Amino acid sequence: MAKLKKEIKKKGFTLIEILGVLVIMSVIVVIALPISTKIINDVKMKAYKESVKSIFRAVNIYIADNNFIELPEEGIDINDNRISPNIENVNFISGKIFKNERGDLKVENVSNGVFCASGTYNNIRVVKGDCSKLDTDPPILGIT
């Protein structure tokens, strides 16, 4: 009879053991959740950066098809009929493309409502949210 009682007691987990497992799992979730959220956000930003690069490709396609594109000094809207048909499945809300002082194509304040980007093809900065978070001119620091 004593043997039977010992076997019955060994079949389950105690409340302390279950709580210990729950605490360990909670700690793992608390550590992993911010890391996975950051990774997902970084992937979305990289995907948006590639979408912005499609604007440069669209302008280059337009230039190749028409042998020339005249960009006014103030730039043209990215939704302009000349380039928007060549942009791949991206719903840009606002932004302009123009040539910078070196003659390179540059986009400014290109937004889809979630992300905003500015820069040249090889140097695009992307921020989440409002385009005012993009510093167009870096601060100048001086030693006095």
PALOPA-654409 format. One record per residue: x, y, z of N, C-alpha, C in turn. Coordinates in steps of 0.05 Angstrom, whole numbers, plus 5000, padded with zeros to 4 digits. Last residue first. Layout:
! PALOPA-654409
XYZXYZXYZ;...
END
This chain:
! PALOPA-654409
570465264407571165544413573065574436;569264854354570564874380571365164385;562964684325565464824325566664834353;558864304283559964344310562664484308;553064304248555964384247556864444275;548463784234549364014250552364054248;546763634165547763554192548663794208;540863754133543563864137544563784164;536363444139537463474112540363584114;534362974183535963224182537163244154;528062724191530362714173531862974174;523562854219525762714233528262684217;519963034184521463244198523663114214;516962614165519362684150521062894164;514562164216514462424202517162484189;515861464212514261694221514561934203;522361234212519561164215518161404225;527061394160526061414187523161324188;532661304119529861234124529261264154;537061544071536461534100533461494103;541261314021538461374028538161344058;545861303983545861414010543061504017;545561143930547360993948547361093976;541761523910541361233907543061073927;540962033961541661943934541461643934;535262244003538062183996538462103967;530062034047531362244032534262144025;523761784071526461744061527461984046;519261504119520061734102523061704095;513761074133516561134132516961384115;508161144131509361004153512361074156;506861444087505161474110506261334135;510761424051508461254045506461264069;514961944025513461824047511261644036;520662284015518962094002517561924024;524262734023521662704038519762514023;527462703961527162843987524362803998;532562403921529762423930529662563957;536862563868536462553896533462573902;541862453819539062443826538762413856;547462893815546362633821543362653826;549863383809548463273786547363003790;551663623854553663473838552363343813;547163853876549264033865551363893849;541963403853543363563873545563723860;535863383819538763343817540063513838;529963063848531363273834534363203832;523662873870526262793860527463023844;519462873928520462993904523062863896;513362673962516262673957516962793930;507862253984509162513977512162463972;506061733982504161953986505362213977;506861153945508161383957506161603959;505860533942503960763944505360993959;508560113895508960253920507160493920;509459783847507459723868507959853895;514860083820513859823826511959813850;514460593772514960523800513460273807;512860733721515160553723515860483752;508861113727508160843715510360643718;511661573750510061393767509261123753;514161903712515761693725513961493741;510362223688512662143672514161913685;506562373725505862173705508262073689;508962423792508762543765508262323745;509962273842507462163830506962283802;514262563858514662283851512262153839;514863203828513463023847513862733839;521363473815518663393806517563203827;525264073832524663793830521963733819;526864593830525264513854524464223853;529364593780530964623804529464533830;526664073738526864353748528364363774;529563633696528663663723528863953731;528263333637528963593648527863603676;530962783606528962873625529963143637;532062383549532562633564530362673584;530661933521533362043516533962293532;526261643534525861903521528462053515;528061163556525961163536525761423521;531961343592532761163571530661163549;528761653627530961783612531761603588;525461253647524261473632526461613615;529260943674527660823651526561043634;530861313712532761223692531461083669;526061353741527161593727529161503706;525860823761523760933744524661173728;530460803793530260623769528060723750;528961173832531261223815531261053790;524560883853524161153841526461223822;526860443875525260403851524660663837;528860623923530760593900529260543874;524360563953525160833945527160823922;524560013961522260133946522960413936;529059973992529059863966526759973948;526860224038529260344025529460233996;523059854052522160124043524460254028;526359434068524559394045523659664034;528759674112530459594089528759554064;524259724145525659964136527459904112;522959184153521059364140522359614129;527559024181526958904156524959074140;526959334228529259374210528859264183;522259114249522259394241524559454222;524158594261521958634242521858914231;528058724299528758584274526658624253;524858944339526859104326527758984300;521858494353520458724343522458904328;525758154373524358074349522958314337;527258454419529258384398527858314372;522558474449523758724438525758664416;521957894458519958054444521158314433;526057654489525957604460524057794446;525357814543527857864529527557844499;520157644553520857924558523457994544;520657094542518957264526519657554529;524056944584524956904557523257074538;520857064628523357204625524357174596;516756694620516156974619518657144615;519456204628518356264601517656564599;520656264682522856234663521756304635;515456264703517256494708519456484687;513555754688512256004678514056244681;517055434718517055414689515755664677;515355574770518055614761518355614731;510055404770510555684772513455754763;511054844768509554974746510055274746;513654774817515054704792513654844768;509654924853512155074852513655024826;505854534845505154804838507754974836;508853944817507854104840507254384830;506453474770508253684778507053834801;505252744779504653024770506853214779;506852234797505752264770505352554761;508652134848510652194828509452254801;504151974879505352234884507352314862;503551444862501451644856502651924859;507951194885507651214856505651424848;506851224940509151354929508951394899;502250904943502051194949504451344938;504350404931502350524914502050824918;507650314975508850334948506850474929;503950245015505750475016507050524989;501649765000500050005000501750255000;
END
